[in-house]
Amino acid sequence: MERVSLRTAFHGEPDSEQEGAKVADQGPDEVTLGIKNGTIKLRVPNTTPDDQVISKKFMDQFLQIVLELEDGSELNVTIDSSSDMVDTQLIPASERGRASEG
């Protein structure tokens, strides 16, 4: 995992030395998580050639992304534009191990 303070990353933001320590820890951070493995599921018409599957047209309809994160947990994101639903589920690494045993 990599974390960067957006407050200090962009030029033009007030300098914490100029404004004092009280503002140094305020503001959002950008967090980058490493991906170990993953899959993407799309719904496409059965006449769609393989070389045309990965396109904006199909990614805008239904999309499920399953990612294994660097800590062994699994992040599932399902987007269904026909119902404007987005569902996310995080399965901790400890629970993923138990699920595979059963």
Phi, psi and omega per residue, in radians:
M1 nan 2.401 3.105
E2 -2.143 2.296 -3.125
R3 -2.166 2.313 3.128
V4 -2.266 2.295 3.071
S5 -1.321 2.074 3.136
L6 -1.202 -0.440 3.133
R7 -1.089 -0.690 -3.105
T8 -1.666 -0.217 -3.080
A9 -1.359 -0.471 -3.066
F10 -1.768 2.382 3.062
H11 -1.284 2.637 3.120
G12 1.705 -0.299 3.054
E13 -1.328 2.578 3.100
P14 -1.028 2.456 3.126
D15 -1.364 2.343 -3.117
S16 -1.114 -0.468 3.089
E17 -1.235 -0.513 3.117
Q18 -1.366 -0.631 -3.059
E19 -1.724 -0.137 3.138
G20 1.704 2.913 -3.073
A21 -1.195 -0.369 -3.061
K22 -1.131 -0.406 3.135
V23 -1.791 -0.062 -3.042
A24 -1.080 -0.602 -3.076
D25 -1.739 0.153 -3.138
Q26 -1.595 2.614 3.096
G27 1.899 2.875 -3.062
P28 -1.377 2.778 2.994
D29 -1.984 2.628 2.987
E30 -1.759 2.183 -3.113
V31 -2.002 2.222 3.093
T32 -1.915 2.121 3.128
L33 -1.758 2.409 3.080
G34 -1.347 2.481 3.133
I35 -1.900 2.159 3.126
K36 -1.525 -0.641 -3.030
N37 -2.831 2.815 3.097
G38 -3.120 2.949 3.075
T39 -2.435 2.703 3.045
I40 -2.216 2.260 3.098
K41 -1.991 2.313 3.126
L42 -2.194 2.677 2.996
R43 -1.843 2.147 -3.122
V44 -2.356 2.701 3.036
P45 -1.048 2.581 -3.089
N46 -1.173 -0.169 3.106
T47 -1.599 0.006 -3.094
T48 -1.325 2.137 3.080
P49 -1.147 2.609 -3.109
D50 -0.952 -0.642 -3.092
D51 -1.303 -0.050 3.111
Q52 -1.992 0.046 -3.092
V53 -1.129 -0.805 -3.113
I54 -1.467 1.605 3.114
S55 -2.581 2.745 3.140
K56 -0.992 -0.645 -3.126
K57 -0.946 -0.796 -3.095
F58 -1.479 -0.551 3.119
M59 -1.212 -0.428 3.115
D60 -1.397 -0.194 -3.096
Q61 -1.610 -1.263 3.136
F62 -2.368 2.367 -3.107
L63 -2.576 2.270 2.993
Q64 -2.190 2.242 3.135
I65 -2.089 2.214 3.098
V66 -2.093 2.053 -3.075
L67 -2.135 2.341 2.974
E68 -1.625 2.053 -3.080
L69 -1.457 2.936 -3.046
E70 -1.066 -0.416 3.121
D71 -1.575 0.087 3.114
G72 1.596 -0.101 3.088
S73 -1.347 2.892 -3.117
E74 -2.123 2.284 3.099
L75 -1.930 2.139 3.097
N76 -1.952 2.205 3.081
V77 -2.190 2.140 3.112
T78 -2.092 2.216 -3.138
I79 -2.116 2.171 3.103
D80 -2.184 1.773 -3.058
S81 -1.227 -0.366 3.141
S82 -1.172 -0.443 3.112
S83 -2.055 0.096 -3.094
D84 0.953 0.633 3.130
M85 -1.804 2.432 2.985
V86 -2.235 2.191 -3.133
D87 -2.140 2.270 3.077
T88 -2.133 2.526 3.117
Q89 -2.509 2.266 3.076
L90 -1.947 2.135 3.113
I91 -1.889 1.937 -3.136
P92 -1.027 2.692 -3.118
A93 -0.989 -0.679 -3.118
S94 -1.101 -0.622 3.124
E95 -1.354 -0.567 3.108
R96 -1.117 -0.667 3.122
G97 -1.131 -0.703 3.127
R98 -1.189 -0.655 -3.116
A99 -1.150 -0.635 -3.120
S100 -1.310 -0.406 3.107
E101 -1.296 -0.566 -3.056
G102 -1.521 nan nan
